Amino acid sequence: MAFLFLLTFCLALFYGQVQEVKKDLNISMASISQIDSSLDVEGMSQVLRQLEPQRQNTQQAREITQGFIWKLLVGVPVVGDDVRTMQGMASTMDSLMADALPELSSALGHLQGAPLSTVDGQINLTPLLDAGKSLSKANTITQEQNRALKALPRPRLSKFRQSYEEAAKRLDYVSTVLDDYAYGLQVLPGLLGQSGPRTYAIVAMTPAEARSAGGLVGAVGTADIDTGRVSFGDFRSNTEYISAGQGAPTEDEKRIFSQWGPLKMSLDVRDIAAVPDTQRTAEQMRNIWGKTPWGKQKQLDGVILVDPVCLQEMIKVSGSVTMPDGQVLTGIDTAEFLLNTIYKKYTPEQQDVYFGQVARQSMTQVFSGLDAGKVSRILRNWRDLSLQRHFAIYMFDRQEESVMEKANLTAHTPDDARKPTVGVYVTEQNSSKMDWYVHRSAKIVSSDCQQRGPKRYHFEYTMTNTLKDWQADLVPTYVTGQGQAGQPRRTAVEKTLIYAPAGGQLSNISVKGDADPVSKQRMDGKNLYATVARLAPGESVVLSFDVTTSPQAQQDLALDQTPMGWMDPGPGVINQCFASSK
């Protein structure tokens, strides 16, 4: 009887402690997850002030989970792993509060109130470098704790499992955000000429006429930067580069884009983004640049890819721009104006000049009067814009490029087995601006319950031409197509390349709608599948296939795709196994 009383007392005490630990951890995790939504200097400072009192809660949770009852229950079958996981969660949260957040606070201290711009317009790099060091320390601690949390056993008991999965999801997201910001602060001083003069080609693309890595190149500008002094040169229309010819495409690239139609592309400066890898776009740009009168004597250190969605986000940071003709562009309407309206109001010659003017003015405004608020918004935009391929950077120096890679600023086809990604890239085969009207969406479904190792998904990718027939009568031929290569006007003709995740495979590929049979291809050392889809007004094409990831996969399947004319975070994964376990 005494034993039963003691056992009942211990279990009741343990249950009460579990509830207290869960409450403390949930409150702290919810507050930490605000880091992303508040990542401006003032908002972040407020979040950190709110978190300071919670250090006592996480410390208490850690101490509770190291008590006698918890240590005793770790050795009990079935529940032992669950108890160990709760101990690990408490340890993780306390380490974040005690070690990571003070470094994050220090990084903000370096930026807050610091003079980032001098009276003569030069950018003060010292606060950026100091903040970068502190943020890097905070990020290292956060990544270590995220890995430790992921390594814990998945709880069997539903109450433990729900707390664990919610904490793992939130911490994984926060660690991704901090990782991007930390590398962003490493990137920014280097881009601004910390190590000496730099010259970049700024390649302006239009997703209204899609190319795999972005869109047709309409204009190319320059940025000359030296120890914080930034000067943007004029943008030259693509017509000034066409005489320089091709940018040394590979034999594979020629076969897929020049020899295989329906549009046999010239692969001059307009088409350098047809290949999905930013590195190849940059290499071709450098080759073309070196054949121009103005490029022969000036070496490029890197290439920056931007599109109208990127410019719109820059204008959100710096304020609206007023063009010489009085047109005012804002952080809401710039993308639509440059991707659709401009083609209805201006001649082709005027369009490229206009685009260049918007790009130069918006970029100049971003770096004028730089302050901590602008820096945080720039870094936040970089993350989303680069992941969605509206913005990319490639540096020709290997060491500098490795930093860009870590900051996710260099887009490429799937190459990391730990982060499984399906790549779907389209290149318009009807010389038109029809891709403004083409909406692309994906659906990813998983019924695989494995935590690690190869996972299986079903993937559907839909492309729809949203232009209506009656609308097409009101749209200029320049937009709906010239009938080049025998392609009908109003029809978007999409050469579509599909890449499996690195180390994974695709199977059971099918296509519904007006499209060529899917064929196996190989380009620049990687296998892929390809088809040509034809989208008449109101019509859709749906690609469906099964995906098996590499055994090294550490996260759910994601999508990398050619950007559209707006921000689109892409699909989440519908996890049928997870849904059924609720």
Protein Blocks (a to p, Z undefined) as FASTA:
>chain_A
ZZmmmmmmmmmmmmmmmmmmmmmmmmmmmmmmmmmmmmcfklmmmmmmmmmmmmmmmmmm
mmmmmmmklmmmmmpghjlmmmmmmmmmmmmmmmmmmmmmmmmmmmmmmmnopafbdfko
pacfklmmmmmmmmmmmmmmmmmmmmmmmmpccdfblklmmmmmmmmmmmmmmmmmmmmm
mmmmmmmmmmnomnoccddddddddfklccfklpacfbdcddddeehiacddddddfklm
mmnopehiafklmmmmmmpcfbdcekiaklmmmpmblklmmmmmmmmmmmpmklmmoccf
bdcdddfklmmmmmmmnopaddfkopacdfklmmmmmmmmmmmmpcfklmmmmmmmmmmm
mmmmmmgopafklmmmmmmmmmmmmmnopaccddfbfklmmmmmmnopagcddfbfklgc
dddddddfbdcfklmmpccddddddfbfbfgdcdddddddddddfbdfklmmmpcfklno
ghighiaehiacddddddddehiacehiacedjddddddddeehiacddddddddehiac
dddddddddfklcbdcdddddddfbdcebjadddfklmmmZZ
